[in-house]
Amino acid sequence: MLVRLCRICKSKDLKKIFSLGKQPIANNLLDKPGKVRVYPLELLQCQHCSLIQLSYVVPKEKLYDNYLYIPSVSKTHLKHFEELSANLIKDLQLKKGDVVVDIGSSDGSLLKCFEDKGMSVVGVEPARNIQSTVLRYSNYFSEELAREIVAAAGKAKLVTATNSFAHIDDLYEYLRALDILLASDGVFFAQFPDVRNLLKENQFDTIYHEHLSYFTYEPLHHLFANSPFELYKIDQSKIHGGSMRIYVRRREKLLQPFIENVIEIKKELYGYILGQKMAGKKIVAFGAAAKGMVLLNYCGLDSKLIDYIADGTPYKQGKYAPGTNIPIVPEEVLLEGKTFREIIDRNFSKPDVVLILAWNFKEEIMAKLKGRGYTFVIPIPEVKICKK
């Protein structure tokens, strides 16, 4: 399948940067000499997000249903897995019984390191010809499979993908499945060839049909910025001629707490102002800033509750706040206790309560009005009542 859109940003602006011609699938070894099908092996670079990617995607079944890459044949690789697992257990404070899932688990060499430390391990490996030393699902990683794993083993505290993440064509489907599988405090760890080493050391033989994407920092950040996850750490390993390693966790959910907090501010602020008004107190505001207009309108504080807004900007004085019709007067009304006579039919006498709308200058405002016996209301980041 020819690639027409960038795998990450979906841009059509893909520029061919290098070609190795048409080649057979590198890991499909033959039982006897003969002709094989060849596919384009060339690199495109997205001119929008900079992702380097193959121009042609070979069907995954042709690549992985019968796969011959097994890491356990290398002592160097096994040592690397032992060190990697030990570091991840320490850094993530994994405990016995925590679920660890490896995507592209091959014969289970990495997972065995976690299993030996008491973790509950699950492998995902589509190659049916490879025997595994640990529990394995012989399928491709998907949302359906993620649900199946969660139902059987629970949410994963760690999901690993060593030399398989760059093999993925639909990265967003992968992240949706990861969203199902990963625990709320879980981490996704992936390791893949580092493009910087490929370029610096002329590692053109690292380009083959399994490696669909050749990641650098920029496209990776673009990918995770459009997901429920954040890329919080990147480091390197010397394995495979230089590998990039990424650490991903769930993005902190700031929006819902924000909404709840704002609703609480509205409820508390309106309740306090209304209570003071019903008690016969005179209430004014200070600072006719744009932020103040938003706050007054959202919280339902109009001219029936707020007598006036004091402000030091001459251009604003004599005007009315939009939506609430609260008159804006010179700050001298509060500073000197003067009556503002330019607006008729209004009593601008000394107030009891001052709502500070320009809360970003609260210290300056309260210093100006110090010693006058006012009760100050600071609405942001939470409603605070004080006297100075």
C-alpha positions, -999 to +999 in steps of 0.1 A: +000+000+000+014+033-010+016+060+017-002+092+007-007+108+041+017+113+070+012+086+096+012+112+124-001+146+112-020+133+081-003+159+058-001+152+021+032+170+018+055+140+017+089+144+001+110+114-012+144+117+004+161+084-004+155+051-021+171+016-017+152+004-048+127-025-047+136-052-023+122-085-009+111-087+028+143-090+047+132-115+073+113-138+049+141-164+044+136-190+017+135-228+020+151-230-014+164-206-041+137-189-061+120-157-072+104-135-045+081-105-046+098-072-041+084-039-027+096-003-028+121+005-001+123+043+000+120+070+026+096+099+026+098+129+050+067+148+060+072+185+054+048+194+082+058+173+113+091+159+099+084+122+104+106+100+082+086+070+070+086+043+043+067+051+011+051+016+010+035-005+037+037-043+032+007-061+047+015-070+083+005-106+077+033-110+052+058-096+076+049-111+110+027-142+107+059-163+103+087-143+119+124-153+124+137-126+147+143-141+182+162-119+207+172-147+231+198-161+207+220-131+217+237-130+251+241-092+246+204-089+241+195-110+271+219-089+293+203-058+279+168-071+289+180-079+324+194-044+329+163-028+313+138-047+334+158-039+366+159-002+358+122-001+349+112-019+381+133+005+401+122+037+383+085+028+382+085+012+417+068-019+403+057-045+429+050-082+428+017-089+411+018-057+389+008-065+353+035-060+327+025-064+290+051-066+262+038-059+227+059-078+201+071-101+229+087-127+206+098-157+228+091-138+261+128-131+269+121-096+283+089-106+301+107-135+318+129-109+336+098-093+351+082-127+358+112-138+378+107-107+400+071-116+408+053-095+382+022-109+363+033-109+326+014-110+293+030-112+259+014-100+226+031-116+196+014-124+162+041-147+149+027-182+153+059-200+146+077-186+178+074-205+210+071-184+242+083-189+277+055-168+291+017-163+287+012-150+252-017-138+230-010-148+194-025-118+178-019-082+167-023-055+193-057-039+190-085-023+210-103-057+211-072-075+223-066-048+249-100-054+264-094-091+264-062-087+283-078-063+308-106-088+314-082-116+320-053-100+338-063-064+348-049-031+338-011-029+330+013-009+352+039-012+324+035-018+287+067-023+267+074-023+230+111-030+223+117-028+186+081-030+176+066+005+180+083+017+147+065-013+130+031+002+135+011+017+106-019+030+124-004+047+154-036+063+166-054+029+167-024+017+188-028+045+212-065+039+216-057+003+225-030+015+249-056+038+265-077+007+273-048-014+285-028+010+306-036+016+343-043+052+354-007+054+368+008+031+342+037+038+319+043+029+283+080+022+273+092+019+238+126+014+223+135+016+186+164+026+163+176+061+168+175+080+135+205+102+146+227+071+147+213+059+114+223+091+097+256+097+116+269+062+111+254+055+077+233+027+090+212+023+058+208-014+065+185-005+094+160+006+067+137-023+059+100-030+054+093-037+091+105-003+101+077+019+089+086+050+109+120+066+117+112+088+147+128+120+159+117+142+188+094+165+168+070+139+153+069+120+186+058+150+205+032+158+178+019+122+181+014+122+219+001+158+220-029+145+201-036+116+225-045+110+262-008+106+269+023+127+274+058+119+265+076+127+297+111+112+292+134+103+263+168+086+267+191+064+247+206+029+247+236+015+228+217-016+218+212-022+180+238+005+171+219+031+191+183+031+202+159+058+213+138+050+243+106+068+252+085+069+284+049+078+282+022+082+308-014+095+310-017+132+306-029+148+339-066+154+336-068+191+343-100+199+325-125+182+347-111+196+380-110+230+364-147+228+355-156+216+390-135+244+406-150+271+385-185+260+393-176+260+430-162+295+427-194+308+411-216+291+438-195+303+467-190+339+454-226+344+445-237+330+478-214+352+498-223+384+478-260+377+480-258+370+517-239+403+524-265+422+503-294+406+522-276+416+554-278+452+543-241+455+534-229+478+506-208+459+480-186+474+453-159+460+430-124+472+421-109+469+386-129+471+354-106+447+336-118+423+309-114+394+333-137+412+357-164+415+331-163+378+324-164+369+361-194+392+368-214+379+340-206+342+347-213+345+384-245+365+379-233+396+398-251+426+383-261+461+394-287+448+418-258+433+439-228+454+430-232+492+435-203+503+413-168+493+400-139+516+409-112+519+383-081+541+378-084+543+340-100+576+329-113+561+297-134+536+316-149+560+341-184+570+334-191+538+315-211+507+324-200+471+326-215+452+297-242+427+306-244+437+342-249+475+339-227+483+369-214+519+367-177+524+366-163+553+387-129+567+396-110+548+422-109+581+442-144+572+453-129+545+474-096+561+481-109+594+493-145+586+500-158+611+475-192+610+459-191+605+422-217+630+410-213+625+373-237+595+374-270+606+389-295+587+410-268+566+427-254+567+462-216+561+460-210+561+498-184+541+516-189+504+510-185+475+534-173+448+509-149+453+480-148+425+454-113+427+437-119+419+401-083+427+391-071+399+414-037+398+396-030+432+413-046+423+446-017+432+468-014+467+452-051+473+455-054+462+491-024+483+500-041+514+485-073+507+505-055+497+537-070+509+570-104+518+556-122+489+573-132+472+540-138+435+537-120+422+506-132+394+484-105+378+462-123+354+437-094+336+420-079+310+423-105+304+450-128+326+469-110+342+498-123+368+523-099+390+542-094+424+558-064+446+556 
